[in-house]
């Protein structure tokens, strides 16, 4: 893959905000490549371009909670979701405001409820807060948090499933030629069961 320029990242970041948070696979892979390049240039450690240490640690905790590791795949954190979000946010003022403002709101709300910032709160307190802001029905009371968590979930999941680990997790093999295509029997059975005929 060729070198990803800052101009490329700005275009991708603008497209993400214009589309409401979605990103196509090719663009996402450019962002992952840019993150990989940034890590390599800094001795294998990613240095955040937008977030301060506390904001980045909060984003890391969110990534782990949104897509945790399982016995098959790593977490979104390990798959580079935070680097992905930081790179895009550092190239787009709207994304930067969504994330820095959202993390600020989250800390302030956790401080109000539990006397601790999000990453310093007990695991059950963090989970309870995310359970509240995960639902739009709570937007009247917790609107800024609900909007922030919508973005965080979308982008963490996009970052994970466009990473090498995420692509492997879904078993995507890419386009390839086939001498013969056979429909799996389960698919035929399912279609026949649902068919009105």
Long-range contacts (C-beta under 8 A, 24 or more apart in sequence): 1-29, 1-30, 1-33, 3-37, 4-30, 4-31, 4-33, 4-34, 4-37, 6-91, 8-34, 9-34, 9-87, 9-88, 9-91, 10-91, 10-92, 12-88, 12-91, 13-88, 13-89, 13-91, 13-92, 13-95, 14-92, 16-88, 16-92, 16-95, 16-155, 17-92, 17-94, 17-95, 21-150, 21-151, 21-154, 21-155, 21-158, 22-154, 22-158, 23-155, 23-158, 23-162, 25-162, 28-84, 28-158, 28-159, 28-162, 29-162, 31-84, 31-87, 31-88, 31-159, 32-80, 32-84, 32-159, 32-162, 32-163, 32-164, 34-87, 35-80, 35-83, 35-84, 35-87, 36-80, 38-83, 38-87, 39-83, 46-82, 46-83, 46-86, 48-86, 49-86, 49-87, 49-90, 50-86, 50-89, 50-90, 50-96, 50-99, 50-100, 51-86, 51-89, 51-99, 51-100, 51-103, 54-117, 54-119, 55-99, 55-100, 55-103, 56-82, 56-86, 57-119, 58-103, 58-106, 58-107, 58-117, 58-118, 58-119, 59-85, 59-86, 59-99, 59-103, 59-152, 61-118, 61-119, 61-126, 62-152, 62-156, 63-156, 63-159, 65-126, 65-127, 65-130, 66-152, 66-153, 66-156, 66-157, 67-156, 67-157, 67-160, 72-169, 73-165, 73-166, 73-168, 73-169, 74-165, 76-156, 76-157, 76-159, 76-160, 78-165, 79-159, 79-160, 79-163, 79-164, 79-165, 79-166, 80-159, 80-163, 81-155, 81-156, 81-159, 81-160, 81-163, 84-155, 84-158, 84-159, 84-163, 85-155, 85-156, 85-159, 88-155, 98-147, 98-148, 98-151, 99-148, 99-151, 99-152, 101-144, 101-148, 102-144, 102-145, 102-147, 102-148, 102-149, 102-151, 102-152, 103-148, 105-144, 105-145, 105-148, 106-133, 106-145, 106-148, 109-142, 109-145
